[in-house]
Amino acid sequence: MSREQLAEQLGITAQYVSDIEQGKKCMSMSIFVEMSQVLGVGLDYLAHGTLPEDPAVDRLERHLRQTSPLDRELAAHMLLLALEAAEAMGPEE
């Protein structure tokens, strides 16, 4: 999406979007929320450039860090096989 398209959807000028990008201006909370909706990203991502934490991923990471490199590689291989099998079964209902 171009700066001009984003500005149009938000009802602001392209120059204002540019100023926000460059840190010259701050946006209101309402524009911040609307921008996240227009861009299809969460507020965390828009503010910090990071995706929200996923408890399942965090749990796996904690366990994997406590294993040997060989066990980590084996676990990664097994997980990838399981994910491929789940994907082959089709979308969840």
N, C-alpha and C positions, 0 to 999 in steps of 0.2 A: 504494500500500500504506500502510495506516495505521501509526502508531507501535505500536499494540497488536498488530497482525498481525505486524509485524517482530519485536517482542519475543517473541511466542509462538513464532515459527519459530526464533528464536535461543536460546530457553530462558532469557530474562532478563526483568526487569520493564519495563513501559512507562516507569516513572520513570527507570530506568537508561538507557534509550535517550534520553530527554529530557535527562538529565544529560550524556550523551556529545555530543548535538547542541549543547548550550550550553557545552561545554568545561569543565564542572564535574568530569567524571570521564574517565578514559582507559580504553579497552577493552583486553583482552588480545589478543595476536596471533591466537589461535585464534578469538576472536569477530570480529576484523577480517577474517580470511580467510573465515569463514563468512558474514559480512554481505555481502561482495562477491559470494559465490556466490548467496545468497538474492536480492540485488538485481539480479543479472545484469550487474554491472559489474566492470571490472578494478580491481586494487588501486591503480593509479596514479590512476584516476578517483576512487575513494573517498577517497584521501588528499589529492589535490591538486585535484580537480575538473577535471582535464584528461585528454583522451584520449591514448593512446600515440601517439607519432609514427609517421607512415607514410612510409617512405623514398621511395615513388613520388611522394607529394604534395610532400615536401620537394624532390625533384629538379625537379619541375615549377615549384615556386615560385622556386627559384634561377634557373632559365632565364627565367621570365617577368619577374623583377625586372630582368633585363639587357636587356630589349627596350623599344621605344618604346610609349607608351600605345596607339597605333593597332594595333601588332603584337600587344599583349596582348589587345586587344578581339577581333581577328581569331582569335587562338589560342583564346580562351575560346569563341567562337562555334563554331569547328571542333570543339573538344573536346565541347561540349554536343551537337552533331549526331552525333558518333561514339557518345557514350554513349546517346543516344536510339535510334540504330540497333541498338546492341548489346542494349538492353533489349527492343526490338521482336522480336529474334530469339528471345527466351525465355531461360529459366534455363540456366546452364552445366551441362554433364553431366559 
